[in-house]
């Protein structure tokens, strides 16, 4: 996700939720959206074998 895409997402989500984002918070919100997108990409890139299913409970 580019910075412009993250900013557009932040603006759209804030408008949809009627949530004001303070100017000093905008860089942090954008950085967190970009980080969340990178983490999501890691999960999306993992393929499960036909016999594998997600566990209903996480046990480390």
C-alpha positions in Angstrom: 0.0 0.0 0.0 1.4 3.3 -1.0 1.3 6.3 1.3 -1.3 7.9 -1.0 -3.5 4.8 -0.9 -3.2 4.7 2.9 -4.1 8.4 3.1 -7.1 7.8 0.8 -8.2 4.9 3.0 -7.9 6.9 6.1 -9.9 9.8 4.6 -12.6 7.5 3.4 -12.9 5.6 6.7 -12.9 8.7 8.8 -15.6 10.2 6.6 -17.7 7.0 6.7 -17.4 6.9 10.5 -17.7 10.6 11.0 -14.4 10.3 12.9 -12.2 13.4 13.0 -8.5 12.7 12.6 -6.3 15.4 14.1 -3.6 16.8 11.8 -0.9 15.6 14.2 -2.3 12.1 14.2 -2.5 11.7 10.4 1.1 10.5 9.9 0.8 7.8 12.6 -2.6 6.6 11.3 -1.1 6.4 7.7 2.0 4.5 9.0 -0.2 2.0 10.9 -2.5 1.4 7.9 0.6 0.7 5.8 2.0 -1.7 8.5 -1.4 -3.5 8.8 -1.4 -3.9 5.0 2.1 -5.5 5.1 1.0 -7.9 7.9 -2.1 -8.8 6.0 0.0 -9.6 2.9 2.1 -12.0 4.9 -1.1 -13.9 5.9 -2.6 -13.8 2.4 0.6 -15.2 0.9 0.5 -18.3 3.0 -1.3 -21.2 1.2 -2.8 -24.0 3.1 -2.7 -27.6 1.9 -6.0 -29.2 1.0 -5.9 -31.1 4.3 -5.0 -28.2 6.5 -7.6 -26.1 8.2 -7.2 -23.1 10.5 -7.2 -24.0 14.1 -10.2 -22.9 16.1 -8.0 -22.1 19.1 -4.4 -20.8 19.0 -2.0 -22.7 21.2 1.6 -21.6 21.0 
